[in-house]
């Protein structure tokens, strides 16, 4: 049956326009129609906070600075902005416009465009569920560290002692590494060693899921109240850290090292892949959350402006976080280098007083205060005489110390925590930092859960009528399955899910989204529909970006990611307790099977929905043919029009989808 156009705004009044059921005719043919009413945002500010809160997450703080640091500093920023403009923002605009026009979650949007594409929405829901499982574990870790921040000194400031002897694992690594791997995670040496459940993390995970459930159980009406705090508070903290960080010794060196452009990296294909992937995940494309949030908007909302505003706020947040991270890490590097110089000079003095070092080889510094020698003076002396002394001295290179880039949990729970132990009032800054991480994660979790709940409640009436129960049930299931990540080997499973459960499926989802809108539905028709919504027509540039640039870019990213997975055996970082250091290990065979199943399970709805739609279409066609034969027998002589030969059937024969407006 031909889908009917969406009602125009002038065909109804105020609230009725925002509550319209665009699926009235199509869903009347199915067992699970959409509920008659649909919630909406109370204000544009609520919607804006929700979209910004979802797109700005933990990756902006601990992933973007690392990529920028490793891939050319300022040159990477330019590459990121370029890809955001020609790929990220057009696809973000596409999802915003589709959700706002059709006023459904991801399942309903793609099913409306073509029933054969309904699987795209279901795949988005599966990926959102995978992400929610491990993302909330990260929130549990943040809660654990937040709870341990209210004591002085901080528990990760010094190595513990057993019988007046420093614990060897801590002595060989550092106090922060020891606390993270042994106290917080109590981690095993590999993913093959499961270990028992970590009761502290289990309790923190329960708290995390409880907070998410309380924020979601009444839908956007409750979650947006939390977002007024969770979306704004991280910016307050980032600015506080920026001001404090810029006052630290070594901050300028850290920021200079960060933004020094190295343009030669533009010739490296892997840098392009990493930049495109970061744009893709930073904006939250493919999750269905963007579509879900925009579906609660009025039809005339300027989603084009929203796409640019949210994208650039996301980018500026990443830059702000990068400034904060490298100001603090610059301070940490300067402190470590200063300690290195002081240690070397004390060793040199011992050799000098023993008569093993010639006075002419000694650097010029205050012997009673070795820390008074500057890094620049020490490096200059070391280049000339460092290798001529019998003492084993190290270079103490600030640049090499800064090159020890860390990302993800290593940045948040090891490097940054170490830097904060050197700050006056360290418990205050620690509590502030982990409260910020908790709020960043909560805003993203609300969006991720909305990407699951909204499409399913739109699609199934039973779930819509019991949305509160469904929300609570989803959180309980998430907590129970999430216990997998609270085992001693849980961190390895978090890495597995983070690296492989979402990346490939989401790229495939966005490829299907882009192809279905720009080619199956038609980019020109989609622009016509947007013109009907906004009252003005977006530039024709979007047509070519969607049809060619974005689609080819996503296919290239898909190909590069797939090839990399097959060429390079998947690995993970493990903690070796005996050596007290990280090591790279290959995933065992059973773990590779789990990886494959995660990817297959996430993408399985796409072919299943296609097969279901084809079979259903054939069944419907056969039924119509039988009815046609029946009417032919009754009207053997008359050629009068029958009820089955109206214009909607004739229109249906051309197989083209209805306009969205």
Phi, psi and omega in degrees: 000137180292130179288140181277151177297155176291145178298140177282159183297328183282000179268357181209172183251152172018254187296327181297324180296323181279349182255006187299146176260100185287350182257017189308311184284315183294315185288342177294343179275352186245168184281345187232075181290160177289145176300152188293328184250152178223135182293165177215165178286143177285335180204164178294330179297320179300312180298317183297315179297323180294313181294317179294318180298323179288315185286327179270110183225200182298329181299329178295331184269320188241354177256311183299313179301322180295314180297319179296321181292319184279341190237043169100009175057243182301327179296322178293323177300316179297318179296319180297314180298319179301310181292328177294322182288319187264346180234307187296305184295316177302319180289324176297316177298320179301313181292319178300313183293319181296315180295319182290324182286316187268340176056048176219168172286185187298324180296311182295323182298308185283333174291325179294317179296316174198128178304334180289345183260006183301332181298336178299315179296319179295322177297320177300320179296318180296315180296318177301321180293316177302314182295318180300325182300310185271335181294323180289337175293322176297322175296323177297319177298319180296320178297320179299313180291324178299317179296330180272359182277345184269054176204152179228130356288164178298143185295344178257016181279322182230153177288139178286161179239145175236110183063045180063016178239129180295136179301127187298320181300322179286319181298323181284337182247258176198164182296320182289321178295319180296315181297320182293307187281328186258318183275314183283309185263331189047054194285151175274173183282342179201170180289341178289335180266103187292303182080174182275176177283144176270104189300326180293317179289326176300314180295319179294324178294321177298318178297317181299313180291328177295317179297316178298316181297315179296328179280346186244348194291342174251020178076207184293342180295326178267320183297326183290333177293322177291325184292336176302328177267311188292335180272334184264322184304318179303327180289324177299315181294317181299318179293323176298316179293325180295313180298315180292321182294322181293340179273355183276149176291123181103352181297317182296321178296320180295315182290321177298315178297325183295312191261005177294118186284135174235089190292344182295342182291343180296342178274358181263118183296329180293328178293319176298319180297316181292322179294316179296319179297319180294319176301315183301310184279329180298322181275349178076032181290140174089346182287335185092349181290322177299315179297315182298313181295317182289339180291344178270002181277154169292158186298328186269010178297138182280082182288339177294314177295322179300320182299315180289318183297309182296319181297317182283329173296320177300313181295314181295327176296319178298318179294317178299315179297323179295318177300315180297311184300315185277340170293315180289318179290331174295319175298317179297316180295318179296321179295316180294321179292319178298317177297323179296315180296316180298318179296317180295319181292324176296319177295320179295320179296320178300317178293325180293314180291339177274357178082016182266352183234129178293141181298329180292340180271349183286137175288163181269104178205166180285111185297334180277349181218079183300334182287353182284344182283131183285161179296319182296315181294320180295317181297320179296317179293320184294324179296328182272316191235358186303320182275357182267351182268148179288340179287145178277101182251151179252164187288325183056054184273120180296321181295319178294325178294322178289333181285351176283065184291142177230152180224171173058224183296330179297323178288312187287316190259355179236294186295310184292321179294325177295317180297321183291336178294339180270354181275142171299138183069039185304323178299323179297311182293325178294313179299320180297317182296311183285334172292324176296313178301319180298317181288322174301315180293322181297315180300319178291322179295321178299317178294320179296315178294324176295328176292342176265310189287315184299310180298319184288321178288331174292324187277323186243120184297322181300317179292324180294323180286343180233046188295322180297314179296320180295321178296313180297318179298318180298319180292322178295315178298318179299319179293316182297312179292327180293346176299337175306324185275355180262002172289170180297333177265011187301326180300327179291325177289326175299316178298319180298311180294320182295320185277329192232336186285336185248325190305297184295313179301319181293322177298317179297319179301314182291326175300313179297318179301310183297316181294318184293322181283313188280333183246311182288308179282320179110121182297321180296317180294323179294320176294325175300316180295320178295322177299321177295328179283310189272339183088001175211156187261124175298161183301146178294347178303324181299326179302313183283329176295313180294316186286327189237298188297305182296316183295315179293323179296317180291322176295321177296318178295320178297315180296315181296319180293317181295313181299318180298323180293325182276327181286315183253118180300132180303136181230169176214159179269123180245157179255120178267113185294322183293315180274348181056048180207162178278151175214150180269125180238150174281144174294137176292170184302317182294327178290323175297323177296320177296318177302313181298319181294322178300314181293316181296315182297323180293326183265349184302323180302332183296305178292328180296317179294323178297313180297317180299317180294320179295313179296319179295322178296320179293320178297317179296319180296317179297319179297319180292322178297319178296319178294323179297317177299319180299313180292329179295323180291320182290323184249063184289328184254322182282142177252027179290159183284135179261166178298341183267002184242040179277179186292333181294325177291322179294319178294325181295333183295337180281349173073006182269145180289155179286156175294155180285340182231000000 
